């Protein structure tokens, strides 16, 4: 098994022994990695540039290529969670170096407040998609709300990000920067109970 296959298995396993073994079985059965990557980086870019048109176009293009909107939404939520943990300095063992560097870049560009609210919006959209006649609609609505230039999300997040940066410069512990005990802390302890249920219950 080559390094690419090993990295793919670790990424898909996301710390779960069951999911890791399932991914390993897929690689063994296919004789290598046979997968289509979900376009999460394009969604990150739409979020960072506050471009709802790009977000909707990315979804449309992915669906035209045969992607499932539920899988796309779930993949983006998983990636947002990893970026959120990286932004807090929490170790994420299932990330390979290339993915960790990529998420560090997005975490630095978006900031923890935006990542947190994006996770909440995507988590709610995934719940709504279960009952939607067209599952792409809740995903599109969530991303349009997150990327709208005048959205309340970006106004509040921008202020929070500025406060966090100011706190980092002046050494204030109350300005949003992660505390000294953040690294190595249990990931579930960093999330609200509602968000934790939405994200972590899908693992088992």
Beta strands, then each sheet from edge to edge (+ up, - down):
end
